[in-house]
Amino acid sequence: MQQGRDIRRVGDGLNEKCGVVGVSLGEREAARPLYYSLYALQHRGQESAGIVTHDGFQQHSHVEMGLVGDVFDEDSLSTLRGTAGIGHVRYPTAGGVNSCCAQPFAVSFKSGSLGLAHNGNLVNADEIRSELEDLGHAFTSNGDTEVIAHDLARNLLEADLVRAVKRTMERIHGSYALTISHDDTVLGVRDPEGNRPLCIGKLDDGYVIASESAAIDTLDGELVRDVRPGELVVLENDGSGFDSYQLVDKENAAHCFFEHVYFSRPDSVIDGTLVYEVRRNLGRALWEESGVETDVVMPVPDSGRAFATGYAEAAGETTADGEQRAEDDDGVEFAEGLMKNRYVGRTFIMPTQDERERAVRLKLNPIRSTVEGKTVTLIDDSIVRGTTSTQLVQLLRDAGAEEVHMRIGAPPIVAPCYMGIDMHTREELIAADRSVAEVRDEIGADSLGYLSIDSIADCLQKSQADLCLGCVTGEYPYDIDGETTDRDVTRPAIGAEAPADD
Ligand code: SF4
């Protein structure tokens, strides 16, 4: 594995932020609930979508490039027979679209059939792939999901399902939330650090495992709980319940804090907290840490809305100096000053810099009457490359804003993500080698304030030791070549004797 300044070297560019789902029902066909769940998870990936089902005799698969609504129709859904199955939506890779990596990955082998849907990124996939290739395994993609599938298939030849999963978990290192179908049995697995979210829901006639609880809501289900870090959940084939196996126990988790700040839907409950509520509290903390008295505060829609709501709420209670407001002082007025064209995708998912730059102008338009002659605070969840922020500050100035102050609901992003998020290199991160004042100058704002790591942990109600903060500290919870860790962690020895069976 190469030095870690370019994530594309880790896992060969398989850097994805995806959505996964698995369903096991009593008698009803699983295809439609899977399809609706994927709709609910579409924000987690727009490159490809797929469903794999099993009817008790045979595995069925439909996986294509495109949005959920384009990939499936009545005909394709009707071919996906069976009461159990898994689904996946996938995010574009750094190098562009890649149909060989669309998921779920489906394979038949001696002990049956396997389907795998993966959210996350392994940091030792190359080592395991090379070992398996030496043993005669032939790979059809360069993805880490296929590596997991082959490793699991190999272990299933020698062990029962639970032990086989445990053996694979002892070998793979990195971030993974998986839904797996082994014939008509559906499983959910979360990596021992719980880096990516995964939760269990109960339906009238079965159970569902999904990346986010919003998918369970879509099916009129009830959130049971999160899958625990290091836990395997096996759904009963008849939809009557699930079994739980705590296969790996680690002292600390490493939940991706960005799930709460940016990725997940605000209406999802992740690791026990409602994402919207967390974002509102982050906005309140932002006011307390770096509030500025301006005429209006406005969100970058839609990502900054919950933050701006909390910020304006807190600004109505105390002044920027932390004093109680006088009764006739209303604080900073909340206003919608940027209108969004809802038919343009999120800029963050545009694969090339050129597309990202044009997308900002396509996507947002200022409301001149709200902005003209006013001092404005603009709130967003994060600054990654800085392109959007620069253009938005300019848009507001062009619309007549007297001052534009930027406030961000996350700390500066100074390092890449190796766990599947589209932040590849330090070179493309505006804050990687700039001070806050330099970033402020670069984006052209009158002032710039980020949120502290302490406030992130407080608002998520988690210890910093249980969060992944790699992209804001440069220290990671996994053993990544060329990077430092924030805990005592070593990647498993691959090629060494297999861990003893228990
Ligand atoms: S490095 Fe950042 S984006 Fe990646 S998993 Fe960690 S917190 Fe999330």
Boltz pocket constraint, residues with backbone or C-beta under 6 A from the ligand:
constraints:
  - pocket:
      binder: B
      contacts: [[A, 195], [A, 254], [A, 255], [A, 256], [A, 257], [A, 258], [A, 259], [A, 415], [A, 416], [A, 417], [A, 418], [A, 419], [A, 420], [A, 421], [A, 468], [A, 469], [A, 470], [A, 471], [A, 472]]
      max_distance: 6.0
